[in-house]
């Protein structure tokens, strides 16, 4: 999420993946994929810088995980205790995949 300021003052958080277009008219107008429009104080250059920073922070955070030592099993009892990644009842019945860091050897 990026923090932006509406033209009339209040700050708000926005998921930059929802931005379809940004126009400078001279105010910065954001058009989201659903057609919602926001007029913000930040310039087009500042908006792009914030989006770049946000995306870089997501990539950096993802890189902080040691993927080789992650337990990718959706079943909290381990990968060989019934159910698999494609089982809708594994992981407590939700079908959700939980990434659990494991201790490295």
MOWO-V101033 format. One line per field, one symbol per residue. ss: DSSP state (~ for helix, > for strand, _ for the rest). phi: phi as a letter, one per 30 degrees, with the letter a starting at -180 (. if undefined). A space follows every 50 residues. Layout:
BEGIN
ss: ???
phi: ???
END
This chain:
BEGIN
ss: _>>>>>____>>>>_~~~>>>>>>___>>>>>____>>>>___~~~~~~~ ~~~~~~~~~~~~~___~~~>>____________________________> >____
phi: .ccbbdedkddacbdddcddabccbdddcccddcjdcbcbddddddeddd dddedddddddddddcedccdcddcddjdccjibdcddcdiiididcccb dcddd
END
